[in-house]
Amino acid sequence: MSVTQAPRPLPPKHSRRSLLRRLFNWSAAAVALSLLYPLLKYTRFRVKPKPRYVTVNGPLPLSGYHAERDFILFADSENAVAVSRTCTHLGCRVNFLEDQDAIECPCHQSRFTRQGKRITGPAEKDLPSYAVEIKKDAAGVTTQYVVELI
């Protein structure tokens, strides 16, 4: 007589052990990420460079502007504005055109106002501006302009 045995039932796909194992793995991953996040955040940390100060002797010529390698300084009797000479389109050095009273990029003819606001051209952004401190003597005559380049 042969005795036939009933087939063994297969273990369920989602047993308590597999649930606990998955829960442990996810918890370990969450702990690892919470410990690694500050380290990863620190690797992207950059120290801001110290500003560079450029002194321009005043008063400016009658044209009312002074061009340096990194900026163009525009000044009148009360206010002074310095704008970057690097075009926001492709980085060419811009020039001030006195006859047209505009700043123009020689590469692709982007145009900007004296304050660096975009007028036309392929450039999408305005020119960056820099802080300017006006130094005057006791008589109230402008002696120097100090431009803070960042």
Buried (B, 14 or more C-beta within 10 A) or exposed (E): EEEEEEEEEEEEEEEEEEEEEEEEEEEEEEEEEEEEEEEEEEEEEEEEEEEEEBEBEBEBEEEBBBEEEBBBBBBEEEEBBBBBBBBBBEEBBBBBEEEEEBBBBEBEEBBBBBEBEBEEBEBEEBBBBBBBEBEEEEEEEBEBBBBEBE
